[in-house]
């Protein structure tokens, strides 16, 4: 550990005081400039409002309802029946299975979709279907084993 003398400590704090004093004077200069400019801007704004006359308030108008059309591109369109029906079809053919088995089955049926995308899509749907009692699930280890209810 380095030992400092009292003189070195005093010198350090005197330099620090000088630096802070200089910084304080700069901050005060900025504040006074902003305050002067802000006062002048407020006076100009009041003068221009007085010349313009009273401000009319706009009445609230409701925007027209726009009819939502079906998605234009077939890629964005919801597949026939959606993921719920795909999950039901998979479980009706394989009987019961965990999420990975369902993903593998659906990946075989739809080679255009990556298994990771299928996994992400059906994770939520499986939980929702389980909660709505449309599927039954038993916990086997750290995964659920799903079957049709």
N, C-alpha and C positions, 0 to 999 in steps of 0.2 A: 504494500500500500504506500502511495506517495504522500509524503508529509509536506504540507503547505505552510508557509510562514504567514503570520498575520498581515504583513505588508502585501503579500501576493493576493490574499483574499480581499483586502481593502481595495487594491488596485482593480481587481476584477469587477467588484461591485460599482466602483466609480465609473468604469468604462460602460458597464451595463446601464447605469443611470443616464449617462450622456447619450447613449444610443436610443434609449426609450424617450428621452426628452426631445430628441430630433424627430423621432417618429410621431410623437404627440403633436408637435408643431405642424407637421405635414397633414395630419388628420384634421386638426383645427382649421387649416387653410381650405381643405376640401369641403368641410362642413359649412364654413362661412360662404364659400362660392355657391354651394348647392342651395343654401337657405336664401341667399340673395336672388338666385335665379328662380327658385320656387316662389318667392314672394312676387317677383315681377310676372311670372307666368300666371299666378292666381289673379293678379290685378288685370292682366290682359284678357283672361277668360271671363272675368266678371264684366268687363267693358264690352266684349263681343256679345255676351248674352243679353246685355241691356239693349244693344242695337238690334238684335235679331227679334226681339219680342218674346211673347210667351211660347213655351214649347208645348206642342199638341201631343197628347199621349195617344199612342196607337191602340186601337181596340184589338183584343185577342181574337184571332180567327183560326178556326180549326182547319188543318190541312185536309185536302180531299183524300179519301181512302183509295189506295191503289190496289187493284186486284192482283193477287200473287198468282203468277202462272207457273205451270209445271216446269221443272228444269229443262233447259233447252238441249243440253248435250246428254246422250245416253250414258256417258261415264259418270255423270253426277246423279243420274236418276237412281232411285232406290231399287235394288234388285227385286225380282219377283218374290214377294213375300218377306223379304228382309232376312236378317240374321236369325230371328226367332224361328222362322220356318226351316231354315237350313239346319239349325241346331236340332229341331224336332226330327227332321228327316234323318240326320246322322244318328241320333239316339235310337230311332225306330229300326235302323238297320244294324247297328252294332250292339244294341241292347242297353248296356250301361258302359260308361267310360269316364275317365278323368279329362281334364281340359286338353292335355297333350294328345290323347287319343282322338278327341273330337277335332282338334286342329289338323292332325294327320289325315283324318278321313276327308275333311273339307278341302284340304290342300290337294288331295288326289282327285276330287271332283272338280275343282276350279284351279287348273294349273297356272292361270294368269295372275293369281294372287299369291303374294309371298306368304309363307307360314307366319312370319312375324306380324304382318298386317292382320291376318286372320286371328292370331292370338290376342292382339290388342282389341280387336272388334268384339270377340266373343267373351272376353273376360267380364266386361260390364253386363252384357246380355245374360250370361249365366247367372250372375248374382241377382239380377232383376227377376228372371224367370223363377229362380229358387225362392225369392221373397214373395212372389205372387202365387206360389204353390203350383206353378205349371210344370215344374220339375221337382223331383225328389232328390235329395242329396245326402250321402253319408260321408262322414269324414273318415278317410282311410289314410292314416299317417298324417302328412302335412298337406294333403290335397283332398278335395271332395271327389266323390264318385257319383256322377249324375246319372239319372234314369228318368224316363217319362213318368209323370204322376198318374 
